[in-house]
């Protein structure tokens, strides 16, 4: 009879049949696929004290260990109850034994953990990613969203959190960053994520200092977005190359089909109206470099070695390439041979990257010597850097003071208090 289940040591549980029994804790191992990675030690101790008095009221869910010894189990759901029972000194725990496939196991873990209010967003993201990696055709963003009652945009945003670099994940786990901060940073390339983390904490000199400071407070999400728009995003409509060209940088393909273009990934960039933004500045710069090389090649075949020039003024360039001349270090010539010092050059950045022109670099040139020329000294550059850093620190201090004042104020002030100057 299928409904009769014995309680011998060797138990064979048919598919779709569950058995509740007391299982020794030392025969259960925690699942490596459990989305929950963080546990609150205080709450765990409180649970252990409760288990000492009342026991485990809701059985955990286990399955026979895949490929393991007979009578051993893998914990599918109930990691807190399992750990709490260990802390309480229990030897056994009530468990529901069920035959489950890997896919069924991970789906149950995901759903069970999502019902917990204290699950960390990154643990949630790891669960979605693990489920999707198990069977990409079955567990798409849309099917996962339908199973958990969320929108595809929500699930896609959570899955993207897995792409956070380790230092940002640590700051996120420690509560230094909100989920809104983490989502903004996760949309960036790994090389830009550490820069974004530093921008969130302008008063700290390094990432190590940020993680060490327990009282570190991040700048607002709005300020982070403004920095990303200013420093990371590049409008392809202003690019010097054809965004639809798939041969310029074969490994990258055309920008028009790239998922890092905002318009091609609406689930990841739903709030950005400009659909032609590139979110990978390294790839963008590589395409600009490829375009420049394409324009230089014919000149090299003719035996010419064009100089590299930038349209950025020397005193405004944040980083300077040693083999590039900046505006203020050269003067433009209208044509070749306009003076004895005229040389061929190619623009390496900006909207005119790849443009071939002629320049003069001689200070004593009678033809072009009347043009203005200005370079910042190393001492002045250092002074400007210190002034900029001091301004950022002062701005952060004012923000913290204002936040502290707002925290002390009541939610609303009565009319008599307003008339009396809040005395």
C-alpha positions, 0 to 999 in steps of 0.5 A: 500500500503506497500510503504506508510508510515505515520508519526503519533506518533504510527508507525508500521514499517514492517520488511525490511522497513525503515523510516527517521524521526526526533526523540526526543533525549530523546526518544533514549537510547544508545545501551549497545552492541555498540563496541565503548566505548571511544570517543575523547572529543575534536573531539566530541566538534568539531562535536557539533559545526558543528551540530550547523551550519549545522545540522546532515547531515547523519541520525542515525540508531535506532530500536524500543526499545526491550521490551521498551515503545511505541515510544522509540528507541535504538540507533544502529549506530551513537553514535557520532552524537547522543552525538554531537547533545546533546552537540549542544543543539538539541532536535531532530535528523534525524533517520532511524527507522528499525526493527532489531533483536539482531544479525542484530543490533550487526552486523550493529554496528560492520560493521559501527564502523569498517568503522571509522578510530578512533575506538580503537582496544579494542572496535573493539575486544569487538564488535567481541566477542559480535557478536560471543557470540550472536550466536557462531555457526553462527558467527565464527571467519571465518564468521566474517572475511569474513563479514569484509574483514579481515583474521581469524588470524586478527579477532582471535587476536582482540578477544583475546584482550578482555582477557586483565586484567583491568590494562592492558586495562587501559594502552592500552586505555591511549596509554601507550601500542601499539596494538602490546604490547597488543597482546603479553600480551593478549596471557598470562595468567591473573597471568602473564599479570601484570608481563608483564606490569611491565616489559614494564616499568622497571623504575616504581616500581608498576602498580599504578605508571605506570598508574599514569605517563602520560609520561610513555614510554613502552619498545620495543615489541622486548624486551617484546617478549624476556622477555616472551620467557625467563620467561613465555614459557616452552618447553614441550620437556624438561618437566619431565612428558609425555605431552600426559598423560591425567591422571596426572592432570585430570582438565587440560587434556593432553598438546598435545591437550591444546589450550595454547600449541603454536602448537595447536593454530596457529591463536594465535601464528602464528610467533612462530616456536617451536610448543611445547611451554607451555604458562601457567607456572602455569599449567606446575608447577602444573603438575610437582608437581603432578608428584612429589607427584606420586613419593613420594606416594610409599615412604610415604607408606613405612613410609619415609618422603623424603626431597624436593631438587632443582637442581637450585643453591642456589645463582641463585634461584630467589624465594626460597621455605622454605621447599626446599633445593637448590644446595649448601645446600646439597650433593649427596650420591651415595646410601642409607647408604653411611654415617650416615646422608644420607636421601632420597630426591626427585627432585621437579623442572627441567628436573629431577623432580620426581627423587628419590635420596639420599643426605647428609646435615651434615656440619661435614660429613667425607664422603661428607664434602669435597664437596663445599658448598655456600650460599648467605647472606641476605645482599649480596642478597639485594645488588645484587637486587639493582645492577640489578634494577640500571642496568635496570633503566640505560638501560631504560634511555639510550634507552630514550636518544637515542630515543630523539636524533633520533627524533631530527635528520632529515630523511636523511643527505646530503653529505656536512653535513656528511663531515662537521660533521653535523655542 
